[in-house]
Amino acid sequence: MFGSLKKTLALAAAAASFMAVQPAMADLSDVLSSGTIKIAVPENFPPFGALGASGEHEGYDVDVAKLIAADLGVELELVPVTSKQRIPFLETDRVDLVISSMGANPGRAKSIWFSSAYAPFFSGAFAAPEMDISSPADLSGKKIGLTGGSLEDLELTKVAPSDAEIIRFGDNAATLAAYASGQVDVLVTGSVVAADFSANNPEKNIQTKFIIKDSPCFIGVKKGSFDLLQWVNVFILHKKLGGELNGMSQKWFGQDLPPLPAL
């Protein structure tokens, strides 16, 4: 009898010790009861997030964070982070969510959970509205400007027709300058670079002609926060269907939100 009691007490002590060392987990109920949600956003990666002229952080990810807080009915605490801080801040409960232009991959999925895709991030071909281009085959006979050695260079080289003239430049600035001056017909670059170019050169009125490589962004959620993950996924679906995310995409990227796959 006493042996059984001692064993029971030992198991209870072990369980209590195990629970004591487990990190606190902020799930949906914790966020709602605290009245505040802490969301990591890009420290300096426009147009997703950066310090604006007003001295406040602004950008696509910041607007998504604000909308999440509003729909939850809680206060928002923005936590600007660098790329390397995103996962550690989530794992150590310094933030409840990471909305910071983060792509999903198997390595990161070992540490955190990911929502469905919420933001566009892709490499594509961009040109004026009057250019009739919808696939790599339509680049035949055209001058294409891109940054040499970039992801866009590697991917486009695989699919460009043999008579397309690919002109490689040393960096993004030179590539953009070449398109702005009319040296090339088509700009091939990342969606963020194209959005920034469009914002600074509205007279060019560039459009996405086709996507070369799609790498959408996902919201990071701490492992174990199942209810929060489910809520975030419903939020994303609701805002896609309602057009709010597309409006933000137009505002910050100058493009419609492309179809985004779920994780």
SEGUKE-595629 format. One record per atom (N, C-alpha, C): x, y, z. Coordinates in steps of 0.02 Angstrom, whole numbers, plus 50000, padded with zeros to 5 digits. Example, Ala and Ser with C-alpha at 12.3 -4.5 7.8 and 13.67 -1.06 7.14 Angstrom:
<rs>
506604971650390/506154977550390/506604983550390/506424988850354/506844994750357/506455000250394/
</rs>
This chain:
<rs>
500424993950000/500005000050000/500435006350000/500925006350048/501365012150052/501795012749989/501985007049961/502385007249900/501995010249843/501345008449839/500915011149787/500815018649796/500735020849859/500645027949873/501265031949855/501855029149873/502485032449857/502575033149781/502375027949746/502425028049673/501975033449643/501365033849671/500885038849647/501135045849659/501405046949719/501675053549736/502265055349691/502675050349677/503265051549634/503045053449564/502535050149538/502285051749471/501975058649469/501605060449522/501305067049526/501835072549528/502365071249567/502915076049571/503265076949504/503355071249469/503685071549404/503255075449354/502595074249357/502135077849312/502145085249326/502145087049391/502155094149409/502805097349387/503355093749393/504005096349372/504015097449297/503725092549260/503705093049187/503305099149165/502725100149198/502305105849181/502635112449198/503035112549250/503355118749271/503865121149221/504185116449185/504715118549139/504445119849069/503805118449057/503515119748992/503425127248982/503605129948923/503525137048911/502785138948907/502625144948928/501945147348924/501735147748851/501125145848838/500885145748769/500295150448762/500365155348718/499835160148707/499365157548653/498815154648673/498315152448625/497775157848620/497255156448582/496745161548568/496425164148632/496265159648678/495935161748741/496385166348782/497045165048780/497515169348817/497545176348787/497545176748721/497555183148687/496925187148703/496355183848700/495715187148713/495665189548786/495905185448832/495865187348903/496355192848921/496925193048887/497415198348901/497215204948870/496825204648816/496605210848783/497125213848737/497675210248725/498215212748682/498505206948641/498675208348579/499025203448538/499685206548515/500225202748524/500895205048504/501065201848437/501185205948387/501305203448319/501965206148293/502395201548271/503025203348240/502905205448168/503195211148149/503145213748081/503855215548057/503955216247992/504635217747968/504915224347995/505525224248015/505845230348040/505995235147983/506245232347927/506425236647870/506415232647805/505805231147782/505735227447719/505115229947683/505155236247657/504585238947621/504465235047556/503855234547533/503245237547561/502885233147612/503205227747635/502895223447686/502885226947754/503425230347770/503455233847834/504095237847840/504035244047863/504605248447873/504375254647909/504845258547935/504675264747969/504475269947917/503875272647924/503625277547877/503825284647894/503615289347852/503785296347862/503485299147926/502935295947949/502595298248010/502955295848073/503465291648065/503805288848123/503495282448148/502955280248115/502625273948133/502775268748080/502765262348100/502865257048052/502245256448007/502365255147944/501825254447896/502015249347843/501505246847808/501625242047755/501075236847753/501125232247706/500615227047697/500545222847760/501105220347787/501075216147847/500795219947907/500965226347912/500715230447967/499955231247962/499705232247901/498985232847891/498625226347908/498925220647890/498625214147907/498605213347983/499145215248017/499175214748090/498625219048122/498535225048096/498015229548123/497325226548113/497215223448056/496565220548041/496425214548087/496945210548100/496865204848146/496665207248215/497015212348241/496865214948307/496155217748309/495955221148257/495275224048254/494745218548255/494855213248216/494365207848214/494345203948279/494905203548314/494915200248380/494625204648434/494615211148422/494375215848472/494875217048528/495525216748510/496045217748561/496525223248538/496935225648585/497445230548568/498015227148530/498345230948487/498895228248448/499565230948474/500035226448486/500715228348502/501165226048445/501395230748405/501845229048349/502545227948376/502865222648352/503555221148372/503975220548308/504325225948288/504745225548228/505315220548238/505425216248188/505945211148193/506335210748128/506945208048134/507345206248076/507155199148056/507405196947999/507235190147976/507445184848026/508045185648055/508315180648101/507935180448168/507575185748185/507225185948249/506525182948246/506265181748187/505565179848180/505385173448219/505735168148206/505565161748239/505765161848313/506365164248332/506535164448403/506045168648445/505815174248418/505335178348455/504675174648466/504475170548418/503865166748425/503955161048475/504525157648471/504655151948515/504715154048588/504945160048600/505055162448669/504495166848694/503925166948659/503325170548680/503415178148683/503895180748646/503955188048642/503425190748595/503165186448551/502605188348508/502115182548504/501495184048486/500985178948478/500935176448406/501085180948359/501065179248288/501655182648253/501865179648198/502365182848155/502045184248087/501985190648071/501735192648004/502295196747974/502775193347943/503385196647921/503665193547858/503265193747805/503475191347738/503855184747742/503595180047782/503955173747794/503695168147750/504145164947714/503975159147675/503985152847718/503605147847696/503575141547732/504035136447699/504385132647739/504795127147713/504845121747766/505045115647747/505065110147795/505515111447856/506065115147845/506505116547902/506165120947954/505845126247932/505495130647979/504895127148011/504585122647974/503995119148001/504175114448058/504815113048068/505015109148126/504955113148191/504965119748184/504975124148243/504315127548257/503945129348205/503315133048214/502785130448167/502175132848177/501625131248131/501535137048083/501255135548025/501105140747975/500365140847958/500115146847947/499435147747924/499395146247850/498805147047821/498755147047748/499085153447722/499215153747658/499565159447629/499135165747632/499445171347648/499065177547655/499335183147611/499925182347581/500225187947544/500595185547483/500595189647431/500965187847370/501705189147378/502095184647355/502815185847349/503045181147293/503235184047237/503405179947179/503905183547134/504215179647092/504635182447039/504225182246976/504235187846939/503805188046880/504075192346824/503705192346770/503855196746713/503365202546715/503635208646710/503225214746715/503345218946653/502805222046629/502865226346569/502255230846564/502265235146515/501715239946504/501085236246483/500505239246496/499865235946480/499795233846407/500075237846362/499995236346291/500425230446267/500885228246309/501305222446290/500885216146299/500795212346243/500385206246245/500825200346266/500885199446331/501305194146358/500925190546413/500895184046409/500565180146461/500935173746478/501485172446444/501885166446457/502585167446432/503055163246451/503745163946426/503795163846350/503355160146317/503375159746244/503265166646211/502895170946246/502745177646219/503335182446223/503885180146253/504495184346258/504905183946194/504685180046148/505045179146085/505175185946051/505805187246034/505995193345999/506015199546043/505925198946107/505915204746152/506545205246193/506695211346215/507265212546258/507035212246331/507365207946369/507165206746438/507725208846485/507575213046532/508065215346581/507985211846648/508535209246675/508525206146740/509215206646772/509245205046836/509875205346872/510245198746865/510855199046840/511235192946827/511365188946891/511285182246885/511425177846941/510865177346992/510325181046981/509755180947028/509325174747016/508865173747062/508375168247054/507995169046988/507825175346972/507455176646910/507865174646849/508515176046852/508965174246797/508965166646787/509055163046841/509095155746838/508445152646812/507875155146837/507235152346818/507035154146747/507145160446727/506935162546661/507375159246607/508005158446620/508465155246572/508225148346553/507885144946599/507635138146586/507065138146535/506675143546533/506045143446494/506005148546438/506475153246434/506435158546383/506555155646314/506185158146264/506305155846195/507005157846172/507265154346124/507955155246102/508075162146071/507545165246042/507645171746011/507485177646057/507365176146122/507265181546170/507955184246189/508025190746194/508665193846211/508675195546286/509015191346325/509065192546396/509675196846410/509545202746439/510095207446454/510175207446530/510765205446553/510895204746624/511265210846651/511035213246708/511345219146740/511645217146807/512075221546833/512455219846893/512055219846957/511525223846961/511115224047021/510415226447004/509975226347054/509275228347042/509215235547018/509635239947047/509595246947028/509735247946954/510235244446928/510405244946857/509865241946814/509565236446837/509035233146799/508425237746794/508245240946850/507665245446851/507795251646808/508405254146811/508585260046771/508535258446697/508735252346677/508705250346607/507985250046583/507535247446625/506835247146606/506535254246603/506705258346652/506435265146655/506635269146594/507245267946568/507495271846512/507305268746444/506965263046444/506745260046382/507265255546348/507805253846384/508305249446355/508045242346345/507555240446387/507265233746382/506505234346379/506185229146351/505465229146344/505105226246405/505445221546438/505135217846492/505595217946552/505315218946610/505685218746673/505535212146708/506045208446725/505965202146761/506295202946829/505895202546882/506155203846950/505675201047002/505815202347066/505365200247119/504785205047126/504235202647153/503625206747158/503725212847203/504135212247255/504255217947300/504645223347263/505145221347225/505545226147186/505105229547134/504675225747102/504235228547051/503735233447083/503485231647143/503005236047176/503335242647195/503945242447219/504305248547237/504435252747174/504615249447120/504725253047057/504085256347033/503535252747038/502885255447016/502685261547057/502815261147123/502645266747167/503045272947150/503675271947132/504115277547117/504075279947044/503775275847001/503715277546930/503005275946906/502505279346933/501805277746916/501655278746842/502035282946808/501905284146737/502065278046694/502465273446721/502635267346683/502065262346684/501645262646736/501045258446740/501195251046724/501695248246756/501875241346740/501355236446769/501275230846734/500815225646755/501175218946759/500915214646802/501175207746804/500935204146743/501405201446703/501215197846643/501155190246656/501635187546693/501575180646716/502065179546773/501915174446812/502325172846870/502835167546851/503465168846868/503995164046853/504075159046909/504075161446970/504125157047028/503725160047085/503265156147111/502815158547164/503095156547233/503165161347277/503405160047345/502995164247394/502365162447405/501925166547448/502155166647520/501865171247558/502045172147629/501505169147674/501725167047734/501295163747782/501375166947850/500855166547891/500885169147960/501145163548005/501635165248047/501915160448093/501535160248158/501395154148181/501035153048244/501435148148286/501465149248351/501845144848395/501545137848395/501965132748395/501735125848399/501295124948461/500735121648452/500285120348507/499705125248513/499765130948479/499235136048482/498715134548429/498375128948438/497915126348387/497335131048374/497015133448427/496425137848418/496615144348383/497205147048399/497425153148367/497565151948293/497875146348277/498005144548207/497355143948168/496865140548198/496225139748164/495895146448152/495925150848202/495615157448194/495955161348138/496615161248137/496995164848086/496815162348016/496745155848008/496575153047943/495875155247920/495405155447967/494735157847951/494765165347933/495165169147970/495265176247956/495525177247885/496025173547866/496325174247799/495815172747744/495455167147753/494945165347704/494405170747699/494185173247756/493665178447758/493895184747723/494515186747734/494765193047705/494935192247631/495085186147609/495175184947538/494505185447503/494005182047530/493345182047499/493025188947501/493155192647554/492865199347561/493225204747523/493825203147497/494205207947457/494665212447496/494675211947563/495115216447601/495855215247586/496055208947580/496755207547566/496945209847495/496475209247449/496615211647381/496705219147380/496295222647420/496365229947424/497035231947452/497265228247503/497925229647531/498485228147480/498395222847441/498885221147389/498925226647337/498355229347318/498355234947270/498695241047301/498565242347364/498845248147398/499605247847403/499865242047423/500585241547437/501005238547381/500695234247338/501075231047285/500875233547216/500315237147213/500085239547148/499835233947103/499665228247133/499445222447094/498855219147130/498435215647091/497925211447122/498265205747158/497935203247210/498175197447246/498115191347201/498665187947186/498615181947144/498305176247183/498065171047149/497805165247184/498355162347229/498195161147292/498685158747340/498505151747364/498985147147363/498835140347386/498805140147462/498395135647489/498405134447561/499005130147578/499235130647640/499805126647662/499615119347665/
</rs>
